[in-house]
Amino acid sequence: MPDLVAVALPGADLLPVLDAAWADGDAVLPIAPDLPVPARRRLLVALRPARLVTADGVSPCPEPAPVVAGTALVIATSGSTGEPKGVVLSSAALSSSNTASLARIGACHGERWLCCLPLHHIAGLQVVLRSRALGREPLLQPRFDVAAVATAVQASDVVHVSLVPTQLSRLLDAGTDLRGCRTVLLGGAPASAALLRRARRLGLAVVTTYGMSETCGGCVYDGVPLAGVEIAIDDDGIIHIDGPVLFDGYRLRPELSAAVLQDRGLRTDDLGRIGADGRLEVLGRADDVIISGGHKVPAAEVNALLASHPGVAEAAVFPRPDADWGQRVVAAVVPADPSAPPDLDSLRAHISARAAAWKAPRELLVLTALPRTALGKVDRGALQRRRG
């Protein structure tokens, strides 16, 4: 049976190991090279690779478990508890994803991608695989750097780039000209309407994507599923995804796999609806609802209302325990003008004029920046730990 090979190396060093493992029929578990040792140890215990490759060499792992033939990647992820999970992706699923993606954006043989996303995430690895599918090695950046991206786009033959919203925002703030890129795939986290308007006014060919590790990354582009992908919304508003891009389950977790892989494909944790134009609109996470005073407050809705306030550049909403309300709604905002941040009363009035008053926040954190993960998602755990 094939082995699972864990690799904790930076991008340029990871790819040769990945290629060698695939040539031997093995699968690869990419691990962030800077992951703290205790977290790495928990990951290895949970996912049971045969060996670990680091800058110090190759070492065997205890109690290895084989993978099914045809498995290419196991992508580490975690739920709200932080317990490690391994998303098992087959070569066939990755190939289906890349074929459909490249066809959707009209990519041509010989065109090159710029990769400035971490390769231990599916988003970064997919950039590599898409570029290779076009017959080119991608231009790799060790880490995201605004000046380096500008140089790469202007001085090389890069045609496509994949970014998260935070990266695109920083590039635009720096005046980076991305019009030389025929495709700017934008995913990893929801992009604000303001950012999309700004990018498109500049003539950028931005394509928003929705997906997850379990779907080989983005599988819905600009609200339209890729070829072969089917989207359904159940009676509870939960998004279900089916098609050849689906993962094979969570490694060594059959009960967890069975809970999410159902007759309608993958049951996601996201709420959505199909608009009048037939496009998928993602409304937020199903578990991202704050119960305050007996009312259900959708965090995504309040986020959007806060972001529409003229004094707010970015916003995130999260709950805190409250003796009277059960949970209270807390707003974390980055002011548009740091010298004149909005106050809680003005934000509450803004929301109450547009939605039920009980959706308005009862606490305010004013920050210089929202804490984010490597892929640009708001780090809600970090927000919970902040105090105003």
C-alpha positions in Angstrom: 0.0 0.0 0.0 1.2 3.5 -0.7 2.7 5.6 2.2 1.8 9.1 3.4 4.8 11.4 3.5 4.7 14.4 5.7 6.8 17.3 4.4 7.6 20.4 6.5 9.6 22.4 4.0 9.2 25.9 2.4 7.7 25.9 -1.1 10.8 25.7 -3.3 12.1 22.8 -1.3 8.7 21.1 -0.9 8.0 20.6 -4.6 10.9 18.2 -5.4 9.9 16.0 -2.4 6.3 16.1 -3.6 7.3 15.1 -7.1 9.4 12.2 -5.8 6.6 10.9 -3.6 4.1 11.0 -6.4 6.6 9.2 -8.7 6.7 6.4 -6.1 2.9 6.3 -5.9 2.9 7.8 -2.4 0.7 10.7 -1.0 2.0 13.9 0.6 0.9 15.7 3.7 2.3 19.3 3.5 3.0 21.0 6.8 3.8 24.6 7.5 7.5 24.6 8.2 7.1 27.1 11.0 4.4 25.1 12.8 5.3 24.9 16.5 6.7 21.5 17.5 3.8 20.6 19.8 1.2 21.3 17.1 3.2 19.4 14.6 3.4 16.5 17.0 -0.4 16.5 17.4 -0.8 16.5 13.6 1.5 13.6 13.1 -0.2 11.5 15.8 -3.6 12.2 14.3 -2.7 11.6 10.6 -0.1 8.9 11.0 2.3 9.4 8.1 5.1 6.9 7.4 7.9 9.5 7.6 8.5 13.2 8.1 10.8 15.3 5.8 12.3 18.5 7.3 15.3 20.6 6.6 17.1 18.3 9.1 16.4 15.2 7.0 14.0 12.3 6.9 12.7 10.6 10.1 10.3 7.7 10.5 7.0 8.2 12.3 5.4 5.9 14.8 2.4 3.7 13.9 2.2 4.7 10.2 -1.1 4.0 8.3 -1.1 3.5 4.5 -3.2 5.5 2.1 -5.5 4.2 -0.7 -3.9 4.0 -4.1 -4.6 7.1 -6.1 -4.4 9.4 -3.1 -2.3 12.5 -3.9 -2.6 14.8 -1.0 -3.8 15.0 2.6 -4.4 18.6 3.5 -4.4 19.4 7.2 -7.3 21.4 8.5 -9.1 21.8 11.8 -12.6 22.6 13.1 -13.7 25.0 15.8 -12.1 22.7 18.4 -8.7 22.9 16.7 -8.6 19.1 16.5 -6.5 18.1 13.4 -8.3 16.6 10.4 -6.8 15.4 7.2 -8.7 16.1 3.9 -7.9 13.2 1.6 -7.7 14.3 -2.1 -7.2 11.9 -5.0 -5.2 12.6 -8.1 -8.5 12.3 -10.1 -10.2 15.0 -8.0 -7.3 17.4 -8.4 -7.1 16.8 -12.2 -10.9 17.4 -12.5 -10.6 20.6 -10.5 -7.7 21.9 -12.6 -9.2 21.0 -15.9 -12.5 22.7 -15.1 -10.8 25.8 -13.6 -8.5 26.4 -16.5 -11.3 25.9 -19.0 -13.5 28.4 -17.1 -10.9 31.2 -17.2 -9.8 30.4 -20.8 -6.2 29.6 -19.9 -3.9 28.6 -22.7 -0.9 26.2 -22.9 2.3 27.9 -22.0 0.8 30.5 -19.7 2.3 31.0 -16.3 0.9 31.5 -12.8 2.4 33.5 -10.0 2.2 31.7 -6.7 2.3 33.8 -3.5 0.1 31.6 -1.4 1.5 29.1 1.2 2.0 25.6 -0.3 0.8 23.8 2.8 -2.7 25.1 1.9 -4.7 23.7 -1.0 -4.9 27.2 -2.6 -1.2 27.4 -3.0 -0.7 23.9 -4.3 -3.5 24.4 -6.8 -1.6 27.4 -8.3 1.3 25.1 -8.8 -0.8 22.3 -10.4 -2.7 24.7 -12.7 0.5 26.2 -13.9 2.0 22.8 -14.5 -1.1 21.7 -16.4 -0.3 24.5 -18.8 3.2 23.3 -19.3 4.9 25.9 -17.1 6.4 25.9 -13.6 4.9 28.7 -11.6 6.8 31.7 -10.4 7.1 31.1 -6.7 7.3 33.7 -4.0 8.6 32.5 -0.6 6.1 34.8 1.1 3.8 37.5 0.0 5.5 40.8 -0.7 3.8 43.7 -2.4 7.0 45.0 -4.2 7.9 41.5 -5.3 4.4 40.9 -6.8 4.6 44.2 -8.6 8.0 43.3 -10.1 6.8 39.8 -11.0 3.8 41.1 -12.9 5.6 43.8 -14.7 8.9 42.1 -15.5 7.9 38.5 -16.2 5.5 36.5 -18.3 3.0 35.9 -15.5 -0.6 35.8 -16.8 -2.6 34.5 -13.9 -2.4 35.0 -10.1 -4.4 33.8 -7.2 -4.8 36.1 -4.2 -6.8 36.4 -0.9 -8.7 39.7 -0.4 -6.2 41.1 2.1 -3.4 40.7 -0.5 -5.4 42.3 -3.2 -6.2 45.2 -0.9 -2.6 45.8 0.0 -1.5 45.6 -3.6 -4.1 48.2 -4.6 -3.1 50.5 -1.7 0.4 50.4 -3.0 -0.7 51.4 -6.5 0.4 48.0 -8.0 -0.7 47.7 -11.6 -2.2 44.2 -12.1 -3.8 44.8 -15.4 -1.1 42.6 -17.0 -2.7 39.6 -15.3 -5.5 38.2 -17.4 -6.9 36.5 -14.4 -6.9 37.5 -10.7 -8.5 34.6 -8.8 -9.8 35.9 -5.5 -10.7 33.4 -2.7 -9.8 32.1 0.7 -12.2 34.6 2.4 -15.2 36.7 1.4 -14.2 39.8 -0.5 -16.1 43.0 0.3 -18.2 44.7 -2.3 -16.1 47.8 -2.0 -12.9 45.9 -2.8 -14.4 44.3 -5.8 -15.7 47.6 -7.1 -12.4 49.2 -6.6 -10.5 46.4 -8.4 -12.9 46.4 -11.3 -12.9 50.1 -11.7 -9.1 49.7 -12.3 -9.8 47.3 -15.1 -8.7 44.1 -13.2 -10.1 40.8 -14.3 -11.1 39.6 -10.8 -12.9 36.2 -10.5 -14.3 35.4 -7.1 -14.1 31.8 -6.0 -15.9 29.7 -3.4 -14.7 26.3 -2.1 -12.7 24.6 0.5 -10.0 22.0 0.9 -12.7 19.3 0.7 -13.5 20.5 -2.9 -9.9 20.9 -4.0 -10.2 24.6 -3.4 -12.4 26.9 -5.4 -15.2 25.1 -7.3 -17.6 28.0 -7.8 -16.4 31.0 -9.8 -18.3 34.2 -9.7 -21.3 32.3 -8.3 -21.3 29.7 -11.1 -20.2 26.1 -10.4 -17.3 24.7 -12.4 -18.1 22.0 -15.0 -19.3 18.9 -13.3 -19.9 20.6 -9.9 -23.5 20.6 -8.6 -24.8 23.0 -5.9 -27.9 22.4 -3.9 -29.4 24.4 -0.9 -31.3 22.3 1.6 -34.4 23.4 3.6 -32.1 24.8 6.4 -30.2 27.0 3.8 -27.1 24.8 4.0 -25.0 24.5 0.9 -24.3 21.0 -0.5 -21.6 20.4 -3.2 -21.3 17.4 -5.4 -19.1 16.4 -8.3 -15.7 15.0 -9.3 -13.8 17.6 -7.2 -14.9 16.2 -3.9 -12.5 14.7 -1.3 -12.5 11.0 -0.4 -13.1 11.7 3.3 -11.2 12.7 6.4 -8.1 10.5 7.0 -8.8 7.8 9.6 -12.1 9.4 10.6 -14.9 7.3 9.0 -17.6 8.6 11.3 -16.7 12.2 10.6 -16.5 11.5 6.9 -20.0 9.9 6.8 -21.5 12.8 8.7 -20.5 15.3 5.9 -20.5 13.1 2.8 -24.2 12.5 2.2 -26.5 11.6 -0.7 -26.4 15.2 -1.9 -22.6 15.3 -1.8 -20.7 17.3 0.7 -22.7 19.0 3.4 -20.8 22.2 4.0 -21.0 24.5 7.1 -22.1 27.4 5.0 -25.4 29.1 4.4 -26.4 30.1 0.9 -29.1 30.9 -1.6 -29.4 30.8 -5.4 -30.2 34.3 -6.7 -32.6 35.3 -9.4 -29.7 35.2 -11.9 -29.0 31.5 -10.9 -25.7 32.4 -9.1 -24.8 31.1 -5.7 -24.7 33.7 -2.9 -22.8 32.6 0.2 -24.4 34.1 3.3 -21.9 33.0 5.9 -21.3 30.0 8.1 -24.2 28.1 9.6 -22.5 28.2 13.0 -21.8 31.9 12.7 -25.0 32.9 14.3 -25.0 34.8 17.6 -28.0 34.0 20.0 -28.6 37.3 21.9 -31.7 37.8 24.0 -33.3 34.9 22.3 -32.8 36.4 18.8 -30.6 34.8 16.1 -28.1 37.4 14.8 -26.4 36.4 11.6 -22.8 37.6 11.9 -22.4 37.9 8.1 -25.3 40.3 7.8 -24.1 42.5 10.7 -20.6 42.5 9.1 -22.0 43.8 5.8 -24.0 46.5 7.5 -21.0 47.7 9.5 -18.8 47.7 6.4 -21.4 50.0 4.8 -20.8 52.7 7.4 -18.7 55.5 6.0 -16.4 55.5 9.0 -15.5 51.8 8.7 -12.9 50.3 6.5 -13.2 46.7 7.7 -15.4 45.0 10.3 -15.9 41.6 12.0 -18.6 40.5 14.4 -18.3 37.9 17.1 -20.0 36.9 20.4 -19.0 37.2 24.0 -20.8 35.7 27.0 -23.3 38.1 28.6 -25.1 37.6 31.9 -28.3 39.3 30.7 -28.4 38.5 26.9 -26.7 35.1 26.9 -24.4 36.4 24.2 -23.7 39.9 23.2 -22.8 41.1 19.7 -19.3 42.5 19.6 -18.1 44.6 16.6 -14.4 44.9 15.8 -13.8 47.6 13.3 -10.9 49.2 11.5 -11.7 52.9 11.0 -11.5 54.5 7.6 -9.9 57.5 9.3 -7.8 56.4 12.3 -8.0 59.9 13.7 -11.8 59.8 13.8 -13.0 56.3 14.6 -16.7 55.7 14.8 -18.2 55.2 18.2 -20.6 52.5 19.3 -23.7 54.7 19.3 -23.2 55.7 15.7 -22.7 52.1 14.6 -25.8 51.0 16.5 -27.8 53.8 14.9 -26.5 52.9 11.4 -27.5 49.2 11.8 -30.9 50.0 13.6 -31.9 52.1 10.6 -31.3 49.2 8.2 -32.2 46.1 10.3 -33.8 45.0 13.5 -32.4 46.9 16.4 -31.5 43.7 18.3 -28.9 43.0 15.6 -26.8 46.0 16.6 -23.6 45.4 18.5 -23.4 46.1 22.2 -19.6 46.3 22.4 -17.0 47.9 20.2 -13.3 47.2 19.5 -11.4 49.7 17.4 -8.4 48.1 15.8 -5.6 49.1 13.5 -6.1 45.8 11.6 -8.2 42.7 11.9 -6.2 39.6 12.9 -6.1 37.2 10.0 -5.0 33.7 9.1 -2.4 32.9 6.5 -5.2 32.7 3.9 -6.7 36.0 4.9 -9.7 34.8 6.9 -10.5 36.7 10.0 -9.0 35.0 13.0 -12.0 34.9 15.3 -10.1 33.1 18.0 -7.7 36.0 18.2 -10.6 38.5 18.3 -12.1 36.6 21.2 -8.9 37.1 23.2 -8.8 40.8 22.6 -10.1 43.3 25.0 -11.1 46.9 24.4 
